[in-house]
Amino acid sequence: MAVQKIGIIMNGVTGRMGTNQHLIRSIKAIREQGGVALGDGEYLMPDPVLVGRNEKKLQVLAEDHNIDRWTTDLEAALEDSYNQIYFDSQTTVRRAEGIKRAIAAGKHIYCEKPTATSVEESVELARLAREAGVKNGVVQDKLFLPGLMKLKRLIDAGFFGEMLSVRMEFGYWVFEGDWQEGQRPSWNYKKEEGGGIIVDMFAHWRYVIDNLFGNVKSLTCLGATHIKERVDENGERYKATADDAAYGTFELENGVIVQANSSWAVRVNRDDLLTIQVDGTEGSAVAGLRECKTQHRVNTPKPVWNPDIENPFDFEDQWQEVPDNQLFDNGFKVQWEQFLKHVHSDEPFPWDLLEGAKGTQLSDLGLQSWEERKWVDVPEIKL
């Protein structure tokens, strides 16, 4: 078995997402399985160097997960020609600067989204990467969720007939931090630090909508800051300056209407933290993170509105589960493997920095629609 190593700069992995999804469940898991299979008995082995600002955190993280390399000196990591890929999972306000430095150093780019705090800067990153000739990719993790992959299977099979509408419900109650610790870091609720659910989630909704249902033509969005005050990680009270809920409607080029509610101030009474219902002329489906259920036209009940009698239907029982029919690996890990093969073997990888810029664009337009209280069109981005 021939193993080739590839150096990866991992900047910002001391954060929750960087540690859990990217380091432990992706890069560490790939290393433990023997690398990424390239065919003909060859494997590509990621060799990460952990980069951050806190030396103690980096050292502990590296020791806990058998990583040999770590540093607080990003410039030194960028100057090392052994490191071919730069990965960024820092907070949004720091991401663009790191990516620009990595592009200038000739590194291939893989990063979390949003890629920047404005569409102009996100487009600039895509342009710089194209001009430098470096390969680039953006995490689009929800496309690899088992529930959404089953939903895509239904779409590709023509199950829905003419697709009519989509309803997306996302969110859960994030504790305020006083009597119970919050599940998300405090910067999420500070506009000045790049927080806000529109900035966060509309970047996700863009690639989900574009890849599953059709291109976004226009949108309207109403944001809200329902919880006005929270308590941070140090027990200090602070004013929430960013939106914690967003209520959006999207018109697609193919006529499909998508409604997406996103909230960190909602208690869950649905099958999962994210549910997506698709209705079509021939059938409907509801997908969660892992499961997906369907109701075909021929199995659709015929209710009649009559509030004066007990409901005769068990609506929940009238849906059928879509079988797995395959093994589902961690979505972050699967996309890491695809990007590594893209860099090494030039295999296709469509989710580049331009796709990331589209997500930032949707966030910007959502904020604009909220501020101006009107529908806004979604223009094509040109580099």
C-alpha positions as CSV (number, residue, x, y, z in Angstrom):
1,M,0.0,0.0,0.0
2,A,1.5,3.3,-1.1
3,V,0.7,6.3,1.1
4,Q,1.2,9.9,0.1
5,K,1.1,12.6,2.7
6,I,-0.5,16.0,2.1
7,G,0.1,18.9,4.5
8,I,-3.0,20.8,5.6
9,I,-3.1,24.1,7.6
10,M,-6.1,24.0,9.9
11,N,-6.8,27.5,11.2
12,G,-9.5,27.9,13.9
13,V,-9.9,24.3,14.9
14,T,-10.1,25.1,18.6
15,G,-13.7,26.2,18.1
16,R,-16.7,23.9,18.5
17,M,-17.3,23.2,14.8
18,G,-13.6,23.1,13.9
19,T,-12.8,20.6,16.7
20,N,-15.8,18.3,16.4
21,Q,-16.7,18.1,12.7
22,H,-13.5,19.0,10.9
23,L,-10.7,17.7,13.1
24,I,-12.2,14.7,15.0
25,R,-14.9,13.4,12.7
26,S,-13.2,14.3,9.4
27,I,-9.4,14.5,9.4
28,K,-8.7,12.3,12.4
29,A,-11.3,9.7,11.1
30,I,-9.6,9.8,7.6
31,R,-6.2,9.2,9.2
32,E,-7.5,6.3,11.3
33,Q,-9.0,4.6,8.3
34,G,-5.7,4.7,6.5
35,G,-6.2,7.8,4.3
36,V,-8.3,8.5,1.3
37,A,-8.3,5.7,-1.3
38,L,-7.1,6.9,-4.7
39,G,-7.2,3.5,-6.5
40,D,-4.5,1.0,-7.5
41,G,-3.6,0.6,-3.8
42,E,-2.7,4.2,-3.3
43,Y,-3.9,6.4,-0.4
44,L,-3.7,10.1,0.4
45,M,-2.9,10.8,4.1
46,P,-3.8,14.2,5.5
47,D,-1.1,15.6,7.7
48,P,-2.6,18.6,9.6
49,V,-0.8,21.4,11.4
50,L,-3.2,23.0,13.9
51,V,-3.1,26.8,13.9
52,G,-4.7,29.2,16.3
53,R,-4.1,32.0,18.8
54,N,-4.2,30.0,22.0
55,E,-1.0,28.0,22.5
56,K,-2.3,25.9,25.4
57,K,-5.5,25.0,23.6
58,L,-3.6,23.9,20.5
59,Q,-1.2,21.8,22.5
60,V,-4.0,20.0,24.4
61,L,-6.0,19.5,21.2
62,A,-2.9,18.1,19.3
63,E,-2.0,15.7,22.2
64,D,-5.6,14.5,22.6
65,H,-5.9,13.5,19.0
66,N,-2.4,12.4,18.1
67,I,-1.5,15.4,15.9
68,D,2.2,16.0,15.7
69,R,2.2,19.6,14.4
70,W,0.7,22.8,15.8
71,T,1.7,26.4,15.9
72,T,0.5,30.0,16.6
73,D,2.6,31.3,13.7
74,L,0.3,31.2,10.7
75,E,2.9,32.9,8.5
76,A,5.4,30.2,9.1
77,A,2.8,27.5,8.3
78,L,2.0,29.4,5.0
79,E,5.7,29.6,4.1
80,D,6.2,25.9,4.4
81,S,5.8,24.4,1.0
82,Y,4.9,21.0,2.5
83,N,1.5,22.4,3.4
84,Q,-0.6,22.4,0.2
85,I,-4.0,23.2,1.6
86,Y,-5.2,26.0,3.9
87,F,-8.5,25.3,5.8
88,D,-10.3,28.1,7.7
89,S,-13.0,27.6,10.4
90,Q,-12.3,30.8,12.3
91,T,-15.1,33.2,13.2
92,T,-16.6,34.9,10.1
93,V,-15.0,38.3,10.7
94,R,-11.5,36.8,10.6
95,R,-11.9,34.3,7.7
96,A,-11.4,36.5,4.7
97,E,-8.0,37.9,5.9
98,G,-6.7,34.4,6.5
99,I,-7.9,33.2,3.0
100,K,-6.3,36.1,1.3
101,R,-3.0,35.4,2.9
102,A,-3.2,31.7,2.0
103,I,-4.1,32.5,-1.6
104,A,-1.1,34.9,-1.8
105,A,1.1,32.0,-0.5
106,G,-0.2,29.7,-3.3
107,K,-2.2,27.4,-1.1
108,H,-5.4,25.6,-2.2
109,I,-8.3,26.8,-0.1
110,Y,-11.0,25.0,1.8
111,C,-13.1,26.9,4.3
112,E,-16.3,27.2,6.3
113,K,-19.0,29.6,5.4
114,P,-19.9,32.4,5.3
115,T,-16.7,33.0,3.5
116,A,-16.7,36.7,4.4
117,T,-18.9,39.3,6.1
118,S,-20.1,40.9,2.8
119,V,-20.9,39.6,-0.7
120,E,-18.3,42.0,-2.2
121,E,-15.5,40.5,-0.1
122,S,-16.7,36.9,-0.8
123,V,-16.6,37.7,-4.6
124,E,-13.2,39.1,-4.2
125,L,-12.0,35.9,-2.6
126,A,-13.4,33.9,-5.5
127,R,-11.7,36.2,-8.0
128,L,-8.3,36.1,-6.2
129,A,-8.4,32.3,-6.1
130,R,-9.2,32.1,-9.8
131,E,-6.5,34.5,-10.7
132,A,-3.9,32.7,-8.6
133,G,-4.9,29.3,-10.1
134,V,-5.5,27.7,-6.7
135,K,-8.2,25.1,-6.2
136,N,-10.8,26.1,-3.7
137,G,-13.9,24.7,-2.0
138,V,-16.5,25.7,0.6
139,V,-18.1,23.4,3.1
140,Q,-21.7,22.6,2.0
141,D,-22.3,20.0,4.7
142,K,-26.1,19.8,4.6
143,L,-26.1,18.4,1.1
144,F,-24.5,15.3,2.7
145,L,-27.1,14.7,5.4
146,P,-28.8,11.3,4.9
147,G,-32.3,12.9,5.0
148,L,-31.4,15.4,2.3
149,M,-29.6,12.7,0.2
150,K,-32.8,10.7,0.3
151,L,-34.8,13.7,-0.7
152,K,-32.4,14.3,-3.6
153,R,-33.0,10.6,-4.6
154,L,-36.7,11.3,-4.8
155,I,-36.2,14.5,-6.9
156,D,-34.0,12.7,-9.3
157,A,-36.5,9.9,-9.7
158,G,-39.3,12.3,-10.6
159,F,-41.3,11.3,-7.5
160,F,-42.9,14.8,-7.0
161,G,-44.2,15.3,-10.5
162,E,-44.3,19.1,-10.8
163,M,-42.7,20.5,-7.7
164,L,-44.9,23.2,-6.1
165,S,-43.6,24.4,-2.8
166,V,-41.0,23.8,0.0
167,R,-41.3,24.5,3.7
168,M,-38.2,24.5,5.8
169,E,-38.3,24.7,9.6
170,F,-35.0,25.0,11.4
171,G,-34.0,25.8,14.9
172,Y,-34.2,25.1,18.6
173,W,-34.1,26.9,21.9
174,V,-30.7,28.3,22.7
175,F,-30.5,29.0,26.4
176,E,-29.9,32.6,27.4
177,G,-26.9,31.6,29.6
178,D,-28.3,32.7,33.0
179,W,-29.8,29.6,34.6
180,Q,-28.5,27.2,31.9
181,E,-25.4,27.6,29.8
182,G,-26.1,28.5,26.1
183,Q,-25.3,25.9,23.5
184,R,-23.9,28.4,21.1
185,P,-21.0,30.9,21.6
186,S,-21.9,34.5,22.5
187,W,-20.5,36.0,19.3
188,N,-23.5,34.5,17.4
189,Y,-25.7,37.2,19.0
190,K,-23.4,40.1,18.4
191,K,-23.7,41.9,15.0
192,E,-20.4,43.6,15.5
193,E,-18.7,40.2,15.7
194,G,-20.3,38.7,12.6
195,G,-23.2,37.1,14.4
196,G,-26.9,36.7,13.4
197,I,-29.0,33.9,12.1
198,I,-29.5,35.5,8.7
199,V,-25.7,35.7,8.1
200,D,-25.3,32.1,9.4
201,M,-28.2,30.2,8.0
202,F,-29.0,31.9,4.7
203,A,-25.6,30.8,3.5
204,H,-26.8,27.2,4.1
205,W,-30.2,27.8,2.6
206,R,-28.7,29.1,-0.6
207,Y,-26.8,25.9,-1.5
208,V,-29.6,23.7,-0.3
209,I,-32.2,25.5,-2.4
210,D,-29.9,25.8,-5.5
211,N,-28.8,22.2,-5.4
212,L,-32.2,20.6,-4.7
213,F,-35.0,22.8,-5.8
214,G,-33.9,25.5,-8.3
215,N,-32.1,28.8,-8.6
216,V,-33.3,31.6,-6.3
217,K,-34.9,34.5,-8.2
218,S,-36.1,36.8,-5.4
219,L,-36.8,36.9,-1.7
220,T,-38.4,38.6,1.2
221,C,-37.1,38.3,4.7
222,L,-38.2,39.5,8.2
223,G,-35.6,39.2,10.9
224,A,-36.0,39.6,14.7
225,T,-34.1,39.7,17.9
226,H,-36.5,37.9,20.2
227,I,-34.1,37.5,23.1
228,K,-32.8,41.0,23.9
229,E,-30.2,40.1,26.6
230,R,-28.0,37.0,27.1
231,V,-25.1,35.9,29.3
232,D,-21.7,35.1,27.8
233,E,-19.2,32.4,28.6
234,N,-17.7,34.5,31.4
235,G,-21.1,35.0,33.1
236,E,-21.4,38.6,32.0
237,R,-24.7,39.9,30.7
238,Y,-24.6,41.5,27.3
239,K,-27.1,43.1,24.8
240,A,-28.0,40.9,21.9
241,T,-27.4,43.1,18.8
242,A,-27.9,40.4,16.1
243,D,-31.0,38.7,14.9
244,D,-31.9,35.3,16.4
245,A,-34.8,34.5,14.1
246,A,-35.5,34.9,10.4
247,Y,-38.6,34.3,8.4
248,G,-37.9,34.1,4.7
249,T,-39.8,33.4,1.5
250,F,-37.9,32.6,-1.7
251,E,-39.3,32.6,-5.3
252,L,-37.3,30.3,-7.6
253,E,-36.8,30.7,-11.3
254,N,-38.8,27.5,-12.0
255,G,-41.8,28.9,-10.0
256,V,-41.3,26.9,-6.8
257,I,-42.0,28.8,-3.6
258,V,-39.7,28.1,-0.6
259,Q,-40.6,29.3,2.9
260,A,-37.8,29.0,5.5
261,N,-38.1,29.8,9.1
262,S,-34.9,29.8,11.2
263,S,-34.8,30.5,14.9
264,W,-32.7,30.1,18.0
265,A,-35.8,31.0,20.1
266,V,-38.2,28.2,19.2
267,R,-39.0,25.0,21.1
268,V,-39.0,21.9,18.9
269,N,-42.3,20.1,18.1
270,R,-41.4,18.4,14.9
271,D,-39.4,15.3,13.8
272,D,-36.0,17.0,13.8
273,L,-34.1,20.2,14.3
274,L,-34.3,20.7,10.6
275,T,-37.3,19.5,8.6
276,I,-38.0,20.1,4.9
277,Q,-41.4,19.4,3.4
278,V,-41.7,19.3,-0.4
279,D,-45.1,19.2,-2.1
280,G,-45.7,18.3,-5.7
281,T,-48.5,17.3,-7.9
282,E,-47.7,13.6,-7.6
283,G,-46.5,13.3,-4.0
284,S,-45.0,15.0,-1.0
285,A,-42.0,14.3,1.3
286,V,-40.7,15.4,4.6
287,A,-36.9,15.1,5.3
288,G,-35.0,15.6,8.5
289,L,-31.3,15.2,9.2
290,R,-31.3,11.4,8.8
291,E,-34.8,10.3,7.8
292,C,-37.2,11.0,5.0
293,K,-40.9,10.0,4.6
294,T,-43.2,10.2,1.6
295,Q,-46.9,10.3,0.7
296,H,-47.8,9.6,-2.9
297,R,-50.8,11.0,-4.6
298,V,-52.6,7.6,-4.5
299,N,-52.1,7.4,-0.7
300,T,-53.2,10.9,0.1
301,P,-56.2,11.1,2.5
302,K,-59.2,13.2,1.8
303,P,-59.9,15.3,4.9
304,V,-62.8,17.7,5.1
305,W,-62.8,20.7,7.4
306,N,-65.2,20.1,10.3
307,P,-64.2,21.4,13.7
308,D,-67.4,20.1,15.3
309,I,-66.2,16.4,15.3
310,E,-63.1,14.6,16.5
311,N,-60.5,14.3,13.8
312,P,-60.9,10.9,12.1
313,F,-57.4,10.8,10.6
314,D,-54.0,9.9,12.1
315,F,-52.1,12.1,9.7
316,E,-48.6,11.1,11.0
317,D,-49.4,7.4,10.3
318,Q,-50.1,8.0,6.6
319,W,-46.5,8.4,5.5
320,Q,-43.9,5.9,4.4
321,E,-40.2,5.9,5.3
322,V,-37.7,6.1,2.5
323,P,-35.2,3.2,3.1
324,D,-31.5,3.9,3.5
325,N,-30.3,1.6,0.7
326,Q,-26.7,2.7,1.4
327,L,-24.3,3.5,4.2
328,F,-24.1,7.2,5.2
329,D,-20.8,8.5,6.4
330,N,-20.3,11.8,8.2
331,G,-21.1,14.6,5.7
332,F,-18.2,16.8,6.7
333,K,-15.8,13.8,6.3
334,V,-17.3,12.9,2.9
335,Q,-16.8,16.4,1.5
336,W,-13.2,16.5,2.9
337,E,-12.4,13.3,1.1
338,Q,-13.9,14.7,-2.1
339,F,-11.9,18.0,-1.8
340,L,-8.6,16.1,-1.1
341,K,-9.1,14.0,-4.2
342,H,-9.9,17.3,-6.1
343,V,-6.6,18.7,-5.1
344,H,-4.5,15.6,-5.6
345,S,-6.3,14.0,-8.6
346,D,-8.2,16.9,-10.1
347,E,-11.6,15.1,-9.5
348,P,-14.6,17.4,-9.8
349,F,-15.6,19.6,-6.9
350,P,-18.4,22.0,-7.8
351,W,-18.7,23.8,-4.4
352,D,-16.0,26.5,-4.8
353,L,-15.6,30.1,-3.4
354,L,-18.0,31.4,-6.0
355,E,-20.7,29.1,-4.6
356,G,-19.7,30.4,-1.2
357,A,-20.2,34.0,-2.4
358,K,-23.7,33.1,-3.5
359,G,-24.5,32.2,0.1
360,T,-23.1,35.5,1.4
361,Q,-25.1,37.3,-1.3
362,L,-28.4,35.7,0.0
363,S,-27.5,36.7,3.5
364,D,-26.8,40.3,2.4
365,L,-30.1,40.4,0.5
366,G,-32.0,39.0,3.4
367,L,-30.7,41.7,5.6
368,Q,-31.5,44.3,2.9
369,S,-35.1,43.0,2.5
370,W,-35.6,43.2,6.3
371,E,-34.2,46.7,6.5
372,E,-36.2,48.0,3.5
373,R,-39.3,45.9,4.2
374,K,-39.6,44.7,0.6
375,W,-39.0,41.9,-2.0
376,V,-35.5,42.0,-3.5
377,D,-34.2,40.3,-6.7
378,V,-31.2,38.0,-6.6
379,P,-28.8,39.0,-9.5
380,E,-26.3,36.6,-11.0
381,I,-22.8,37.0,-9.6
382,K,-20.1,37.6,-12.2
383,L,-16.4,37.4,-11.5
